[in-house]
Amino acid sequence: MEITVSRKAHFNAAHRLHVNAWTDEMNRNFFGLCNNKNYHGHNYDFIVSLTGEIDPISGYLFDMKELAQIIKMEVEDCFDHKNLNLDTEEFKQLNPTAENIAIVIWNKLSAKLPNKLKLKITLYETERNFVEYQGNPQ
């Protein structure tokens, strides 16, 4: 029987949505205020969900204290109070859209978690705008 456990986390970060191959006018028209040359910020909330089989001995799917530590090291410490475009390697060449941020978080966390667990990231850029990513289908 599969079960899902989730942990909510948070970071604040600035970014600018911009495609270098486009003209400034194209970027302004497409991204609007999100293309502000001086950047803009969000209070990102995200939910990390793990799905799998409960361990029959411990009764846990995964130790939530360990999950909290992985999230802190891999996401919060790396992105909190940063300019994603300027201060992070992950977004030097990758447009930091909510979609791409969710994929980057999934990749960083999946590398630290057991393969037997299914991982889903739900990233809230605003209270009403969010994305979900569960990895590439195998």
GROMACS elastic network, one bead per residue, 0.5 to 0.9 nm:
[ bonds ]
;  ai    aj funct       b0    kb
    1    52     6  0.79598   500
    1    53     6  0.60945   500
    1    54     6  0.77732   500
    2    51     6  0.64789   500
    2    54     6  0.72298   500
    3    50     6  0.81798   500
    3    51     6  0.54785   500
    3    52     6  0.56677   500
    3    53     6  0.63201   500
    3    54     6  0.70535   500
    3    61     6  0.75262   500
    4    49     6  0.64111   500
    4    50     6  0.53856   500
    4    52     6  0.66682   500
    4    53     6  0.87663   500
    4    61     6  0.78935   500
    4   118     6  0.88699   500
    5    48     6  0.83136   500
    5    49     6  0.56126   500
    5    50     6  0.54112   500
    5    51     6  0.65800   500
    5    52     6  0.89408   500
    5    61     6  0.73474   500
    5    62     6  0.80402   500
    5    64     6  0.85679   500
    6    47     6  0.64251   500
    6    48     6  0.53828   500
    6    50     6  0.62653   500
    6    51     6  0.87918   500
    6    64     6  0.85919   500
    7    46     6  0.83409   500
    7    47     6  0.55614   500
    7    48     6  0.52742   500
    7    49     6  0.65774   500
    7    50     6  0.88737   500
    7    64     6  0.76597   500
    7    67     6  0.78740   500
    7    68     6  0.74954   500
    8    45     6  0.71254   500
    8    46     6  0.56911   500
    8    48     6  0.63633   500
    8    49     6  0.87556   500
    9    44     6  0.84678   500
    9    45     6  0.58227   500
    9    46     6  0.53701   500
    9    47     6  0.62683   500
    9    48     6  0.78988   500
    9    68     6  0.84098   500
    9    71     6  0.76934   500
    9    72     6  0.84734   500
    9    76     6  0.80379   500
   10    43     6  0.72444   500
   10    44     6  0.56025   500
   10    46     6  0.61091   500
   10    47     6  0.87176   500
   10    76     6  0.70711   500
   10    80     6  0.81163   500
   11    42     6  0.84292   500
   11    43     6  0.61046   500
   11    44     6  0.53066   500
   11    45     6  0.66498   500
   11    46     6  0.85167   500
   11    75     6  0.81418   500
   11    76     6  0.58150   500
   11    77     6  0.87555   500
   11    79     6  0.67041   500
   11    81     6  0.71490   500
   12    41     6  0.71367   500
   12    42     6  0.58167   500
   12    44     6  0.58226   500
   12    45     6  0.86326   500
   12    76     6  0.87818   500
   12    79     6  0.74743   500
   12    80     6  0.50709   500
   12    81     6  0.52329   500
   12    82     6  0.74538   500
   13    40     6  0.83589   500
   13    41     6  0.54565   500
   13    42     6  0.57555   500
   13    43     6  0.67868   500
   13    44     6  0.75020   500
   13    79     6  0.65058   500
   13    80     6  0.57609   500
   13    82     6  0.50862   500
   13    83     6  0.57839   500
   13    84     6  0.65940   500
   14    39     6  0.61780   500
   14    40     6  0.51708   500
   14    42     6  0.63419   500
   14    43     6  0.89787   500
   14    81     6  0.74751   500
   14    82     6  0.63058   500
   14    84     6  0.60726   500
   14    85     6  0.80028   500
   15    34     6  0.80684   500
   15    35     6  0.87734   500
   15    36     6  0.89946   500
   15    38     6  0.88745   500
   15    39     6  0.52729   500
   15    40     6  0.57037   500
   15    41     6  0.62257   500
   15    42     6  0.83025   500
   15    82     6  0.85709   500
   15    83     6  0.56065   500
   15    84     6  0.53310   500
   15    85     6  0.57775   500
   15    86     6  0.83842   500
   15    95     6  0.89302   500
   15    96     6  0.66818   500
   15    97     6  0.85711   500
   16    34     6  0.58998   500
   16    35     6  0.53331   500
   16    36     6  0.63519   500
   16    37     6  0.69936   500
   16    38     6  0.77582   500
   16    40     6  0.65274   500
   16    41     6  0.86675   500
   16    83     6  0.86533   500
   16    84     6  0.82015   500
   16    85     6  0.68442   500
   16    95     6  0.79810   500
   16    96     6  0.72825   500
   16    97     6  0.86287   500
   17    27     6  0.80255   500
   17    31     6  0.65293   500
   17    34     6  0.56184   500
   17    35     6  0.50312   500
   17    36     6  0.80026   500
   17    39     6  0.83361   500
   17    85     6  0.87913   500
   17    95     6  0.60199   500
   17    96     6  0.64146   500
   17    97     6  0.66309   500
   18    21     6  0.89258   500
   18    22     6  0.81138   500
   18    24     6  0.84963   500
   18    27     6  0.59462   500
   18    28     6  0.84580   500
   18    31     6  0.74639   500
   18    34     6  0.83081   500
   18    35     6  0.59227   500
   18    36     6  0.89735   500
   18    95     6  0.65126   500
   18    96     6  0.86864   500
   19    22     6  0.55625   500
   19    23     6  0.82598   500
   19    24     6  0.88400   500
   19    26     6  0.89126   500
   19    27     6  0.66330   500
   19    95     6  0.69890   500
   20    23     6  0.75232   500
   20    24     6  0.85954   500
   20    27     6  0.86371   500
   22    25     6  0.79890   500
   22    26     6  0.59037   500
   22    27     6  0.62950   500
   23    26     6  0.51396   500
   23    27     6  0.62883   500
   23    28     6  0.86449   500
   24    27     6  0.51002   500
   24    28     6  0.61217   500
   24    29     6  0.85531   500
   24    35     6  0.89769   500
   25    28     6  0.50895   500
   25    29     6  0.60471   500
   25    30     6  0.84977   500
   26    29     6  0.51353   500
   26    30     6  0.60304   500
   26    31     6  0.83808   500
   27    30     6  0.52134   500
   27    31     6  0.57188   500
   27    32     6  0.74484   500
   27    35     6  0.65446   500
   28    31     6  0.54719   500
   28    33     6  0.74148   500
   28    34     6  0.82192   500
   28    35     6  0.58359   500
   28    36     6  0.80211   500
   29    32     6  0.55944   500
   29    35     6  0.89012   500
   30    35     6  0.84757   500
   31    34     6  0.53517   500
   31    35     6  0.54168   500
   31    36     6  0.88242   500
   32    35     6  0.57224   500
   32    36     6  0.76858   500
   33    36     6  0.54977   500
   33    40     6  0.84021   500
   34    37     6  0.88013   500
   34    39     6  0.74406   500
   34    40     6  0.69041   500
   35    38     6  0.84923   500
   35    39     6  0.71332   500
   35    40     6  0.84719   500
   36    39     6  0.51390   500
   36    40     6  0.68228   500
   37    40     6  0.87219   500
   39    83     6  0.81062   500
   39    85     6  0.89767   500
   40    83     6  0.89595   500
   41    83     6  0.83930   500
   42   125     6  0.63426   500
   42   126     6  0.72027   500
   43   124     6  0.84362   500
   43   125     6  0.68886   500
   43   126     6  0.73002   500
   44   123     6  0.69737   500
   44   124     6  0.56506   500
   44   125     6  0.51097   500
   44   126     6  0.70378   500
   45   122     6  0.83849   500
   45   123     6  0.60292   500
   45   124     6  0.50908   500
   45   125     6  0.69605   500
   45   126     6  0.81610   500
   45   127     6  0.87010   500
   46   102     6  0.86267   500
   46   121     6  0.68778   500
   46   122     6  0.53979   500
   46   124     6  0.58094   500
   46   125     6  0.85998   500
   46   130     6  0.89048   500
   47   120     6  0.80317   500
   47   121     6  0.57837   500
   47   122     6  0.50628   500
   47   123     6  0.65458   500
   47   124     6  0.85126   500
   48    67     6  0.88543   500
   48    71     6  0.84831   500
   48   106     6  0.86468   500
   48   109     6  0.89701   500
   48   119     6  0.71726   500
   48   120     6  0.60207   500
   48   122     6  0.67194   500
   48   123     6  0.88094   500
   49   118     6  0.79988   500
   49   119     6  0.57706   500
   49   120     6  0.50945   500
   49   121     6  0.64453   500
   49   122     6  0.81487   500
   50    61     6  0.80321   500
   50    62     6  0.80012   500
   50   117     6  0.60375   500
   50   118     6  0.55157   500
   50   120     6  0.65959   500
   51    61     6  0.77398   500
   51   116     6  0.88257   500
   51   117     6  0.55898   500
   51   119     6  0.66397   500
   51   120     6  0.83743   500
   52    61     6  0.66216   500
   52   116     6  0.69611   500
   52   117     6  0.51897   500
   52   118     6  0.64463   500
   53    56     6  0.86943   500
   53    60     6  0.87147   500
   53    61     6  0.61619   500
   53   116     6  0.86438   500
   53   117     6  0.81328   500
   54    57     6  0.86842   500
   54    58     6  0.81684   500
   54    59     6  0.58665   500
   54    60     6  0.54396   500
   54    62     6  0.80290   500
   55    58     6  0.56715   500
   55    59     6  0.52262   500
   55    60     6  0.55088   500
   55    61     6  0.58712   500
   55    62     6  0.82698   500
   56    59     6  0.54859   500
   56    60     6  0.79058   500
   57    60     6  0.81692   500
   58    61     6  0.84295   500
   60    63     6  0.64409   500
   60    64     6  0.87411   500
   61    64     6  0.88623   500
   61   117     6  0.86801   500
   62    65     6  0.88122   500
   62    66     6  0.78706   500
   62    67     6  0.74695   500
   62   117     6  0.89354   500
   63    66     6  0.53779   500
   63    67     6  0.64021   500
   63    68     6  0.88223   500
   64    68     6  0.60509   500
   64    69     6  0.85916   500
   65    68     6  0.50981   500
   65    69     6  0.63770   500
   65    70     6  0.87923   500
   66    69     6  0.51027   500
   66    70     6  0.62704   500
   66    71     6  0.86652   500
   67    70     6  0.51152   500
   67    71     6  0.61652   500
   67    72     6  0.85660   500
   67   113     6  0.85895   500
   68    71     6  0.51746   500
   68    72     6  0.61451   500
   68    73     6  0.86997   500
   69    72     6  0.50789   500
   69    73     6  0.61657   500
   69    74     6  0.84642   500
   70    73     6  0.52446   500
   70    74     6  0.58392   500
   70    75     6  0.79986   500
   70   109     6  0.71813   500
   70   112     6  0.72943   500
   70   113     6  0.86936   500
   71    74     6  0.53209   500
   71    75     6  0.54220   500
   71    76     6  0.64943   500
   71    77     6  0.85242   500
   71   105     6  0.89915   500
   71   109     6  0.71533   500
   72    75     6  0.56832   500
   72    77     6  0.57435   500
   72    78     6  0.83410   500
   73    76     6  0.63587   500
   73    77     6  0.53728   500
   73    78     6  0.71254   500
   74    77     6  0.65958   500
   74    78     6  0.63149   500
   74    79     6  0.87033   500
   74   105     6  0.78925   500
   74   108     6  0.62688   500
   74   109     6  0.67282   500
   74   112     6  0.88197   500
   75    78     6  0.51986   500
   75    79     6  0.58806   500
   75    80     6  0.77403   500
   75   105     6  0.66306   500
   75   108     6  0.77281   500
   75   109     6  0.81817   500
   76    79     6  0.54208   500
   76    80     6  0.51884   500
   76    81     6  0.89576   500
   77    80     6  0.59603   500
   77    81     6  0.89466   500
   78    81     6  0.88600   500
   78    82     6  0.78492   500
   78    87     6  0.89823   500
   78    88     6  0.73766   500
   79    82     6  0.54256   500
   79    83     6  0.78583   500
   79    84     6  0.68469   500
   79    87     6  0.83515   500
   79    88     6  0.73207   500
   80    83     6  0.87313   500
   81    84     6  0.89685   500
   82    85     6  0.86363   500
   82    86     6  0.80306   500
   82    87     6  0.59452   500
   82    88     6  0.76142   500
   83    86     6  0.54220   500
   83    87     6  0.53280   500
   83    88     6  0.73807   500
   84    87     6  0.55703   500
   84    88     6  0.54135   500
   84    89     6  0.83946   500
   84    90     6  0.80358   500
   84    91     6  0.60347   500
   84    92     6  0.79069   500
   84    96     6  0.68693   500
   85    88     6  0.64912   500
   85    89     6  0.83133   500
   85    90     6  0.84880   500
   85    91     6  0.53336   500
   85    92     6  0.55519   500
   85    93     6  0.81953   500
   85    94     6  0.82183   500
   85    95     6  0.77410   500
   85    96     6  0.70189   500
   86    89     6  0.81078   500
   86    91     6  0.77045   500
   86    92     6  0.65542   500
   87    91     6  0.83266   500
   87    92     6  0.80800   500
   88    91     6  0.58290   500
   88    92     6  0.65548   500
   89    92     6  0.53487   500
   89    93     6  0.81235   500
   90    93     6  0.74224   500
   90    94     6  0.69056   500
   90    96     6  0.88176   500
   90   101     6  0.89686   500
   90   104     6  0.73526   500
   91    95     6  0.62827   500
   91    96     6  0.60163   500
   91   100     6  0.88524   500
   91   101     6  0.85903   500
   92    95     6  0.79866   500
   92    96     6  0.89678   500
   94    97     6  0.86051   500
   94   100     6  0.75807   500
   95   100     6  0.70969   500
   95   101     6  0.87935   500
   96    99     6  0.78465   500
   96   100     6  0.57752   500
   96   101     6  0.58647   500
   97   100     6  0.51936   500
   97   101     6  0.61114   500
   97   102     6  0.85873   500
   98   101     6  0.50484   500
   98   102     6  0.61324   500
   98   103     6  0.86593   500
   98   123     6  0.71204   500
   98   124     6  0.79366   500
   98   125     6  0.64315   500
   98   129     6  0.88721   500
   98   130     6  0.74321   500
   98   131     6  0.67283   500
   99   102     6  0.53359   500
   99   103     6  0.64353   500
   99   104     6  0.88202   500
   99   123     6  0.83793   500
   99   130     6  0.86639   500
   99   131     6  0.62346   500
   99   132     6  0.79503   500
   99   133     6  0.79819   500
  100   103     6  0.50637   500
  100   104     6  0.61372   500
  100   105     6  0.85964   500
  101   104     6  0.51009   500
  101   105     6  0.61645   500
  101   106     6  0.85734   500
  101   123     6  0.80444   500
  102   105     6  0.51557   500
  102   106     6  0.61420   500
  102   107     6  0.86573   500
  102   121     6  0.62959   500
  102   122     6  0.71534   500
  102   123     6  0.59962   500
  102   131     6  0.71425   500
  102   132     6  0.70743   500
  102   133     6  0.63041   500
  103   106     6  0.50180   500
  103   107     6  0.61553   500
  103   108     6  0.86285   500
  103   121     6  0.80337   500
  103   132     6  0.88465   500
  103   133     6  0.63992   500
  103   134     6  0.84480   500
  103   135     6  0.75286   500
  104   107     6  0.51101   500
  104   108     6  0.61581   500
  104   109     6  0.86152   500
  105   108     6  0.51596   500
  105   109     6  0.61143   500
  105   110     6  0.83634   500
  105   121     6  0.74555   500
  106   109     6  0.52954   500
  106   110     6  0.57827   500
  106   111     6  0.84952   500
  106   119     6  0.73390   500
  106   120     6  0.72331   500
  106   121     6  0.62061   500
  106   133     6  0.72770   500
  106   134     6  0.75210   500
  106   135     6  0.70646   500
  107   110     6  0.52396   500
  107   111     6  0.63038   500
  107   135     6  0.80489   500
  108   111     6  0.56102   500
  108   112     6  0.71359   500
  109   112     6  0.53036   500
  109   113     6  0.64241   500
  109   119     6  0.83981   500
  110   113     6  0.51819   500
  110   114     6  0.76773   500
  110   115     6  0.76877   500
  110   117     6  0.89313   500
  110   118     6  0.88357   500
  110   119     6  0.69457   500
  110   135     6  0.89438   500
  111   114     6  0.81422   500
  111   115     6  0.85625   500
  113   116     6  0.84922   500
  113   117     6  0.73616   500
  113   119     6  0.86761   500
  114   117     6  0.58949   500
  114   118     6  0.89280   500
  115   118     6  0.75323   500
  118   134     6  0.76475   500
  118   135     6  0.87441   500
  119   133     6  0.84797   500
  119   134     6  0.58895   500
  119   135     6  0.74496   500
  120   132     6  0.69516   500
  120   133     6  0.56584   500
  120   135     6  0.73930   500
  121   131     6  0.80492   500
  121   132     6  0.55205   500
  121   133     6  0.52331   500
  121   134     6  0.64215   500
  121   135     6  0.89278   500
  122   130     6  0.68364   500
  122   131     6  0.56664   500
  122   133     6  0.65858   500
  122   134     6  0.88506   500
  123   126     6  0.89683   500
  123   129     6  0.85854   500
  123   130     6  0.53740   500
  123   131     6  0.53644   500
  123   132     6  0.63878   500
  123   133     6  0.85032   500
  124   127     6  0.63638   500
  124   128     6  0.75336   500
  124   129     6  0.59631   500
  124   131     6  0.66723   500
  124   132     6  0.89427   500
  125   128     6  0.79380   500
  125   129     6  0.57535   500
  125   130     6  0.57623   500
  125   131     6  0.82225   500
  126   129     6  0.50603   500
  126   130     6  0.68786   500
  127   130     6  0.76291   500
  133   136     6  0.86281   500
  134   137     6  0.83110   500
  135   138     6  0.88134   500
